[in-house]
Amino acid sequence: MSTLPASPSPVTPDADLVRRLVAAQFPQWAGLPVRQVDSAGTDNAMFRLGDALVVRLPKAAWAVGHAEKEQRWLPRIAAHLPLPVPVPVGEGVPGEGFGERWGVYAWIDGEDAFRAPVRDLAGAAVELGRFGVALRGVDATGGPASSRGGPVTGWEEGAMEPAIRTLGADGTLDADEVSAAWEAVLRLPQWDGAPVWVHGDLLPGNLLTRDGRLSAVIDFGGLGVGDPACDMMAAWTLFTPETRPLFREAAEVDDATWARGRGWALCWGVVTEEYYRVTNPVLAAVARRAWTQALPEYA
């Protein structure tokens, strides 16, 4: 995995930059208060713009291009989905020393499911499973490939085995047990169907809650087409052994897709915990939950 740069541009996104960009490109919103949104996300910096809007700018190299993709595809997809998603209202271009495109979206009230966990897990399992079915049902013609729409080995690029060794050496995991599970993942049959839309990043930080219920899905930077297995990771990052079957039933996926989703949870969890355990403890905690929930199912 590549290291995380502070910004793809010479200018790091901050509130002053956002004020200048908005004033130059969206004068109708100039003067609205700007305040940064606290987030453990690694891709984009977010800033509230007044009470009704939010600005997102890429802060990692791999997030460059997300704004253009969301501007193009979210309006076509949103109407088909059973949960609220971000609505783009403005597309920003490079300026004020910031070299990338960025976006303005309607603000969606709620707290992310890491800070404000879902209390109604059974209801959320059904709702999120149906969300995936609806997303896959949208015409995928011309859709961009998702970075997580192929085999999990295409995402981890050889990082899994070193991560197992590192976390095994300090006692975080049993290297032999995890390696055996990983070998089982590598033997799974791969997706041979037509590409379908996937969110690509259904982690607790990208799910909003209100009053303990799932209320919205945000951050479509990973949106694209491919194998729906990556969107099954929510089964192990969010749900419990008791509610996981509800999600699986509502998601309407076959055994092979479910198994590949479990493989994603195992691999993403191990690699991400090892990579972020010092620099991003929130994401590392989500990652640990993913692999520790998935691993017992290999026994």
Summary of the structure (lengths in Angstrom):
residues: 299
radius of gyration: 19.1
end to end distance: 28.6
largest distance: 59.4
contacts: 1009
relative contact order: 0.14
helix: 45%
strand: 15%
